[in-house]
Amino acid sequence: MAYGLKLHFQNSLVDYHDPHHIARLQRVFGAANGYGMAIVVHMRASTAEHPKLAYGRDEARIFLQELLPAAPDVPVPIAHLCGGGGYGDPLIHQAVSVFIEAIANRDPRVRRLLFDVTSTANFRTPLEDLVLIARHVRELGVDRVLYGSDGSDAEGNGPTPREGWAAFRMAPLLEEEFRAIAGNVAPYMQ
């Protein structure tokens, strides 16, 4: 049986610039690492309700420099390709670019870093956002990308996994890239 944590920085009102928040998260990441628990992270903290919580390049750097080193031995998938709530937001691009650069530079802190593309696209996603999603998938590395589905809730709201996959397939990726992503399995699920 696989064990892990799912942290939702937005719901927890995590402030990347509050040293107390970062210190607590470092302890959580360290404990999870010690128990061999994967850490799935919704790293976007800002919302319309809480716009003062910054999110973008600086916050991704804090995540890279302060949090990932506390969990060097466990997989850390970042949900929604660093986004959530629409992929056209330039702040998402700023955040993901930090990880693209770290991966390109073979930064050891990103050795176990993964990304899921859950809900990054829907049937109304503009073409320019789909192009950006495809570009980010390629720059991060198809081997680091997982497909997941938040699926429908009990009332049937939201796309089914099949509908979510169909929406993601609108991104201009090659068929072999879709096959690779469809076949990628998180290490903690193997």
LUMMARRO-978588 format. One record per residue (C-alpha): residue in one letter; x, y, z. Coordinates in steps of 0.2 Angstrom, whole numbers, plus 2048, in hexadecimal, padded with zeros to 3 digits. Layout:
# residues N
AXYZ ...
***
This chain:
# residues 190
M800800800 A8068117FC Y805820808 G807832805 L801844808 K7F78507FE L7FA862802 H7EF86F7FC F7F88807FF Q7E988A7F9 N7DD882805 S7EA883813 L7ED89680F V80089280E D80A8A280D Y81B89F804 H8228AE80C D81E8AA81E P82D8A1826 H821898832 H817891824 I82788B81B A82F88482B R81F87A82E L81E87381C Q83186F81E R82D86482D V81E85C824 F829859814 G83785281F A82B846829 A823840819 N83483D812 G839833821 Y82A828820 G82C82680D M81C82F809 A8198377F8 I8138497F9 V80684F7ED V8068627ED H7F986F7E7 M80687D7E8 R7FC88B7E2 A7F78957F1 S7EF8A57EB T7DC8A67E7 A7CF8B37E3 E7CA8B27F5 H7DD8B47FB P7E68BE7ED K7F38C47FA L7FB8B37FA A8088B47EC Y80B8A77DF G8178A67D1 R82A8A67CE D82F8AB7DF E82489E7E8 A8298907DC R83B8947E1 I8378937F3 F82F8827F0 L83E87D7E7 Q84B8847F3 E842882804 L836873803 L83C8667F6 P84D8647FF A84385E80F A83C84F805 P84B84A7F9 D8468377F9 V8338377F5 P82983C7E6 V82284D7E6 P81484F7D8 I80E8617D6 A7FC8617D2 H7F486A7C3 L80586D7BA C80887B7C8 G7F78837C4 G7E58807C9 G7D688A7C3 G7DB88E7B1 Y7EC88C7A9 G7ED89D7A0 D7F38A67B0 P8048AD7AD L8098A97BF I8078967BB H8148987AD Q81F8A27B9 A81E8947C6 V8218857B9 S82F88E7B1 V83988D7C1 F83887A7C1 I83B8797AE E84B8827B1 A8508777C0 I84D8677B6 A85786E7A7 N8658727B3 R8648607BB D8618687CC P8618597D8 R8538617E2 V84785C7D4 R84C84A7D2 R83C8437D9 L8318527D3 L82284D7C8 F8138577C1 D8018527BE V7F68597B0 T7E68567B9 S7D98637B4 T7E686E7AB A7DA86E79B N7C886D798 F7BD86F788 R7BD88278A T7D088478C P7D7891780 L7E388A773 E7F1895779 D7EF88D78A L7F087C782 V7FF880779 L807886789 I802876792 A80A86C784 R81A876785 H81B875798 V819862797 R82786078B E83386C794 L82F8637A5 G83285279C V823847797 D82B83A7A3 R8278457B2 V8158487AD L80683E7B5 Y7F483E7AF G7E783F7BD S7D58447BE D7CC84D7CC G7BD8457C5 S7AB8497C8 D7A584C7D9 A7968427E1 E78A84E7D8 G79284B7C7 N79A85C7C7 G7AB85C7BD P7B18527AF T7B283F7B0 P7C48387AE R7C083479C E7BA845799 G7C984D7A2 W7D5842797 A7CC847787 A7CE85978C F7E0857790 R7E384F77F M7DE85F776 A7F086577B P7FB86576C L806856771 L80B848766 E802837768 E81282F76F E81283D77C F800839781 R804826782 A81382A78D I809834799 A7FB828799 G80781A79E N8108247AB V80D81D7BC A8128277CC P82081D7D5 Y81581B7E5 M8078127DA Q8138057D3 
***
